[in-house]
Amino acid sequence: MNLILITACPSGMATTFLAAKRLEQAATRLGWNVHVEMHGEIAPLQAASAEQIANADLIVVAADHVPAPERFEGKRLFQAPIASALPDPSAFLSQAKREAPIYSAPAATAAAPTNSAGGKKIVAVTACPTGVAHTFMAAEALAEAGKAMGHQIRVETQGSVGAQNKLTEAEIADADVVVLACDIEVDPSRFAGKRVYRTSTGNALKKPRPTLEAAFTDAAVEDGTSAASSSATAKKGMKEKGVYKHLLTGVSFMLPMVVAGGLLIALSFVFGIEAFQEEGTLAAALMQIGGGTAFALMIPVLAGYIAYSIADRPGIAPGMIGGMLAAEIGSGFIGGILAGFLAGYVALAV
């Protein structure tokens, strides 16, 4: 069976992607040929071609509406909310195969306005220490809440794979308010002169609507200067972010070293648990790179980016040097953390 699978959710983020992948896997297990058309912001749109639509035996739309419905006139089409596809994708596809009627596209109507009268333009950035779950879930929660409130909203995610759905200069310039739902430090210079509201990913995820309401009332204009600026206001603002946030920033940048080092060590064990002890072998090289080098960088990177969170770029070099010294004298993570805070606040004071 040839299947065209379409997914879309109000925010176009995590749920769209998750539903598409789960349904695609279920269709593959059933032996169906599937083309996925995912209307989201995590991956580019790959719209079904006219030839694919003509050859399709079934169209499955997991969304609140059918995108470009005139394409599917006369085809068997099953539509249901995206939430109903997630619990049991195989059962969802079986239901679609049984119940899909011949589709008749509705008559064209005037386009609805994209936002209600008085709607605002919001841009937001989400980032958590690991850059995985909370980053994207908070982004989706904010996007859905913003659209439900009648506002135009764009959310940039700064996750483990880098920045996605990146905000353009024009979007930032046109925005009425900027929401930074970040548990780690992000570059504030892009938002100089804009009204900025800072919160955590946890607040954005659990209370997205109150977060946006608070943004309109409590946001303050920021000048976008770094913490290393001589401005007393900038220094005070950086200090007020607290020990916890500085520590999370350091941990966030340290994690790739942990993952890379652990992966290389695990690969060395493929050749035998003790194979790395034989010098000149691939197993020994992998163990040296992973355990001897990547892991050795953990404490310097942790200290360097704690200092970066406090004092911006001037804190990186002294923080990393302090972290390296802490590792050399055997004081471990505690020494690295202390070195990072010491280097950061000294760099900030200077």
C-alpha positions as CSV (number, residue, x, y, z in Angstrom):
1,M,0.0,0.0,0.0
2,N,1.2,3.5,-0.9
3,L,0.6,5.9,2.0
4,I,1.0,9.7,2.3
5,L,1.3,10.7,5.9
6,I,0.8,14.3,7.0
7,T,1.3,15.6,10.5
8,A,0.9,19.1,11.9
9,C,0.3,20.6,15.4
10,P,-0.4,24.2,16.4
11,S,3.2,24.9,17.3
12,G,4.8,22.9,14.6
13,M,7.4,21.5,16.9
14,A,7.9,18.4,19.1
15,T,4.5,16.8,18.7
16,T,4.6,17.1,14.9
17,F,8.0,15.5,14.7
18,L,7.2,12.7,17.3
19,A,3.9,11.8,15.6
20,A,5.5,11.7,12.2
21,K,8.3,9.4,13.3
22,R,6.1,7.0,15.2
23,L,3.5,6.7,12.4
24,E,6.3,6.2,9.8
25,Q,7.8,3.4,11.9
26,A,4.4,1.8,12.3
27,A,3.6,2.0,8.6
28,T,7.0,0.5,7.7
29,R,6.3,-2.5,10.1
30,L,3.1,-3.0,8.2
31,G,5.0,-3.2,4.9
32,W,3.5,0.0,3.5
33,N,5.4,2.5,1.3
34,V,5.2,5.8,3.1
35,H,5.9,9.4,2.2
36,V,5.9,11.8,5.2
37,E,4.8,15.4,4.9
38,M,5.7,17.0,8.2
39,H,4.4,20.6,8.7
40,G,6.8,21.7,11.4
41,E,9.8,23.9,12.2
42,I,12.2,21.2,13.2
43,A,12.6,19.7,9.7
44,P,12.0,21.2,6.3
45,L,8.7,20.5,4.6
46,Q,8.8,17.7,1.9
47,A,5.5,18.2,0.3
48,A,4.0,15.2,-1.6
49,S,4.3,15.5,-5.4
50,A,1.4,15.2,-7.8
51,E,2.7,11.8,-8.9
52,Q,2.9,10.5,-5.3
53,I,-0.6,11.7,-4.6
54,A,-1.9,10.1,-7.8
55,N,-0.3,6.8,-6.8
56,A,-1.3,6.9,-3.2
57,D,-3.9,4.3,-1.9
58,L,-4.5,6.2,1.3
59,I,-3.9,9.7,2.8
60,V,-3.6,10.0,6.5
61,V,-3.7,13.4,8.1
62,A,-2.9,13.7,11.8
63,A,-3.8,17.3,12.3
64,D,-6.7,19.6,13.0
65,H,-7.0,20.6,9.3
66,V,-6.0,19.2,5.9
67,P,-3.1,21.3,4.4
68,A,-3.9,22.3,0.8
69,P,-7.0,20.1,0.7
70,E,-7.7,20.5,-3.0
71,R,-4.7,18.2,-3.8
72,F,-6.5,15.2,-2.4
73,E,-9.8,15.5,-4.2
74,G,-11.2,12.0,-5.0
75,K,-8.6,10.2,-2.8
76,R,-9.2,8.0,0.3
77,L,-8.4,10.3,3.2
78,F,-8.5,9.8,6.9
79,Q,-8.2,12.8,9.2
80,A,-7.9,12.9,13.1
81,P,-6.3,15.1,15.7
82,I,-2.6,14.5,16.1
83,A,-3.0,13.5,19.8
84,S,-5.0,10.4,18.8
85,A,-2.1,9.1,16.7
86,L,0.5,9.0,19.5
87,P,-0.8,6.3,22.0
88,D,-1.0,3.5,19.4
89,P,0.2,4.4,15.9
90,S,-0.4,0.9,14.5
91,A,-4.1,1.0,15.6
92,F,-4.4,4.5,14.3
93,L,-3.2,3.4,10.8
94,S,-5.5,0.3,10.9
95,Q,-8.4,2.5,11.7
96,A,-7.5,4.9,8.9
97,K,-7.3,2.0,6.4
98,R,-10.8,0.8,7.5
99,E,-12.6,4.1,7.7
100,A,-11.1,6.4,5.2
101,P,-13.8,7.9,2.9
102,I,-13.4,9.4,-0.5
103,Y,-12.3,12.9,0.1
104,S,-14.1,16.0,-1.3
105,A,-12.3,19.2,-0.8
106,P,-14.3,22.0,0.8
107,A,-15.1,25.1,-1.2
108,A,-12.5,27.9,-0.9
109,T,-13.2,30.4,1.8
110,A,-11.7,33.7,2.7
111,A,-8.5,33.2,4.7
112,A,-8.9,33.7,8.4
113,P,-6.7,36.4,10.0
114,T,-3.5,35.0,11.5
115,N,-4.0,36.8,14.7
116,S,-6.8,38.6,16.5
117,A,-7.2,42.3,16.7
118,G,-4.6,43.7,19.2
119,G,-2.4,40.6,18.9
120,K,1.3,41.1,19.6
121,K,4.4,39.9,18.0
122,I,6.5,37.7,20.3
123,V,9.9,36.1,19.8
124,A,11.3,33.6,22.3
125,V,14.4,31.5,22.9
126,T,14.4,28.3,24.9
127,A,17.5,26.5,26.2
128,C,18.1,24.0,29.0
129,P,21.4,22.5,30.3
130,T,21.2,19.3,28.3
131,G,19.5,20.9,25.3
132,V,17.1,18.0,24.8
133,A,13.6,17.5,26.3
134,H,12.9,20.8,28.2
135,T,14.2,23.0,25.4
136,F,11.7,21.7,22.9
137,M,8.8,21.1,25.2
138,A,9.0,24.6,26.6
139,A,9.2,25.9,23.0
140,E,6.0,24.0,22.0
141,A,4.2,25.2,25.1
142,L,5.0,28.8,24.5
143,A,4.1,28.6,20.8
144,E,0.7,27.0,21.5
145,A,-0.1,29.4,24.3
146,G,0.9,32.4,22.2
147,K,-1.3,31.3,19.3
148,A,-4.2,30.5,21.6
149,M,-4.0,34.1,23.0
150,G,-4.1,35.5,19.4
151,H,-0.5,36.6,19.2
152,Q,2.1,35.9,16.5
153,I,5.0,34.0,18.1
154,R,8.3,32.5,16.9
155,V,10.4,30.4,19.1
156,E,14.1,29.6,18.6
157,T,15.4,26.5,20.3
158,Q,19.1,26.2,21.4
159,G,19.4,22.5,21.9
160,S,22.1,19.9,21.8
161,V,22.2,20.0,18.0
162,G,22.6,23.8,17.9
163,A,20.1,26.6,17.2
164,Q,17.0,25.6,15.3
165,N,14.2,27.8,13.9
166,K,16.6,30.7,14.3
167,L,15.2,34.1,14.7
168,T,16.0,36.6,12.0
169,E,17.1,40.2,12.6
170,A,13.8,41.4,11.0
171,E,11.7,39.3,13.4
172,I,13.6,40.5,16.4
173,A,13.2,44.1,15.3
174,D,9.5,43.7,14.7
175,A,8.8,42.0,18.0
176,D,6.9,43.7,20.8
177,V,8.6,41.5,23.5
178,V,11.4,39.0,23.7
179,V,11.0,36.0,26.0
180,L,14.2,34.2,27.1
181,A,13.2,30.9,28.7
182,C,16.7,29.8,29.4
183,D,18.4,27.9,32.1
184,I,21.9,28.6,30.6
185,E,23.5,31.8,29.4
186,V,22.6,32.9,25.9
187,D,24.0,35.8,23.8
188,P,21.9,38.9,24.7
189,S,23.4,41.2,22.2
190,R,20.9,40.4,19.5
191,F,18.1,41.8,21.7
192,A,19.7,45.1,22.5
193,G,17.1,47.8,22.8
194,K,14.2,45.3,23.0
195,R,11.9,44.6,25.9
196,V,13.2,41.3,27.3
197,Y,11.5,39.0,29.8
198,R,13.7,36.3,31.4
199,T,12.4,33.1,32.9
200,S,13.2,29.4,33.1
201,T,12.3,26.5,30.8
202,G,10.4,25.0,33.7
203,N,8.1,28.0,34.1
204,A,7.6,28.3,30.4
205,L,6.6,24.6,30.2
206,K,4.3,24.5,33.2
207,K,2.8,27.9,33.0
208,P,3.2,29.1,29.4
209,R,0.2,31.5,29.4
210,P,1.1,33.3,32.7
211,T,4.6,33.5,31.4
212,L,3.6,35.4,28.3
213,E,1.2,37.6,30.3
214,A,4.1,38.4,32.7
215,A,6.3,39.1,29.7
216,F,4.0,41.9,28.5
217,T,3.8,43.5,31.9
218,D,7.3,42.9,33.4
219,A,9.7,42.9,30.5
220,A,12.5,45.5,30.7
221,V,14.5,47.1,28.0
222,E,18.1,45.6,27.8
223,D,21.1,47.2,26.2
224,G,22.6,43.9,25.1
225,T,26.0,44.5,26.7
226,S,28.1,41.7,28.0
227,A,28.8,41.0,31.6
228,A,32.3,42.2,31.1
229,S,31.1,45.7,30.3
230,S,32.0,48.4,32.8
231,S,28.4,49.3,33.1
232,A,27.3,48.9,36.7
233,T,23.8,47.8,35.6
234,A,25.2,45.1,33.4
235,K,27.4,43.8,36.2
236,K,24.5,43.8,38.7
237,G,22.3,41.9,36.2
238,M,24.9,39.2,35.7
239,K,25.4,38.7,39.4
240,E,21.7,38.4,40.1
241,K,21.4,35.4,37.8
242,G,22.8,33.3,40.6
243,V,25.1,30.5,41.3
244,Y,22.7,27.8,40.1
245,K,22.5,29.3,36.6
246,H,26.3,29.7,36.3
247,L,26.8,26.1,37.3
248,L,24.2,24.8,34.8
249,T,25.9,26.7,32.0
250,G,29.2,25.0,32.9
251,V,27.6,21.6,33.0
252,S,25.9,22.2,29.7
253,F,29.2,22.8,27.9
254,M,30.9,20.0,29.7
255,L,28.4,17.3,28.7
256,P,29.7,16.8,25.1
257,M,33.1,15.9,26.6
258,V,31.4,13.3,28.9
259,V,29.4,11.8,26.0
260,A,32.3,11.8,23.5
261,G,34.7,10.3,26.1
262,G,32.3,7.7,27.2
263,L,31.5,6.7,23.7
264,L,35.1,6.3,22.7
265,I,35.8,4.2,25.9
266,A,32.9,2.0,25.1
267,L,34.2,1.5,21.5
268,S,37.5,0.4,22.9
269,F,35.8,-2.3,24.8
270,V,34.4,-3.8,21.6
271,F,37.9,-5.3,21.1
272,G,37.9,-6.8,24.6
273,I,37.6,-5.4,28.1
274,E,41.4,-5.3,28.5
275,A,42.4,-4.9,24.9
276,F,43.4,-1.2,25.5
277,Q,46.3,-2.4,27.6
278,E,48.2,-3.5,24.5
279,E,50.0,-0.4,23.2
280,G,49.8,0.5,19.5
281,T,46.3,-1.0,19.0
282,L,43.1,0.8,18.0
283,A,41.6,-0.1,21.3
284,A,44.5,1.6,23.1
285,A,44.1,4.7,20.9
286,L,40.4,4.9,21.6
287,M,40.9,4.6,25.3
288,Q,43.6,7.3,25.2
289,I,41.5,9.7,23.3
290,G,38.4,9.1,25.3
291,G,39.6,8.5,28.8
292,G,42.9,10.3,28.6
293,T,42.0,13.4,26.6
294,A,38.2,14.0,26.4
295,F,37.7,13.2,30.1
296,A,40.8,15.3,31.0
297,L,39.0,18.3,29.4
298,M,35.8,17.9,31.5
299,I,37.0,20.0,34.5
300,P,38.7,22.8,32.4
301,V,35.6,23.1,30.3
302,L,33.3,23.1,33.3
303,A,35.3,25.8,35.0
304,G,35.8,27.8,31.8
305,Y,32.1,28.1,31.1
306,I,31.1,28.8,34.6
307,A,33.4,31.8,34.3
308,Y,31.9,32.6,30.9
309,S,28.4,32.6,32.4
310,I,29.6,35.1,35.0
311,A,31.9,37.4,33.0
312,D,31.2,36.5,29.3
313,R,34.3,35.9,27.1
314,P,36.9,37.4,29.3
315,G,36.2,34.7,31.8
316,I,36.8,31.7,29.5
317,A,40.6,31.7,29.5
318,P,41.2,32.2,33.3
319,G,38.4,29.7,34.0
320,M,39.9,27.0,31.8
321,I,43.4,27.6,33.2
322,G,42.0,27.4,36.8
323,G,40.1,24.2,35.9
324,M,43.2,22.6,34.4
325,L,45.2,23.4,37.6
326,A,42.4,21.9,39.7
327,A,42.6,18.7,37.6
328,E,46.4,18.7,37.9
329,I,46.5,18.9,41.7
330,G,43.7,16.3,42.0
331,S,41.0,18.6,43.5
332,G,38.4,17.2,41.0
333,F,35.1,18.7,40.2
334,I,34.9,20.7,43.5
335,G,38.2,22.4,42.7
336,G,37.1,23.0,39.1
337,I,33.8,24.6,40.2
338,L,35.6,26.8,42.7
339,A,38.1,27.8,40.1
340,G,35.4,28.7,37.6
341,F,33.5,30.9,40.1
342,L,36.8,32.6,41.3
343,A,38.0,33.2,37.7
344,G,34.6,34.5,36.6
345,Y,34.1,37.0,39.4
346,V,37.7,38.2,39.2
347,A,37.3,38.7,35.5
348,L,34.0,40.5,36.1
349,A,35.6,42.8,38.7
350,V,38.6,43.6,36.4
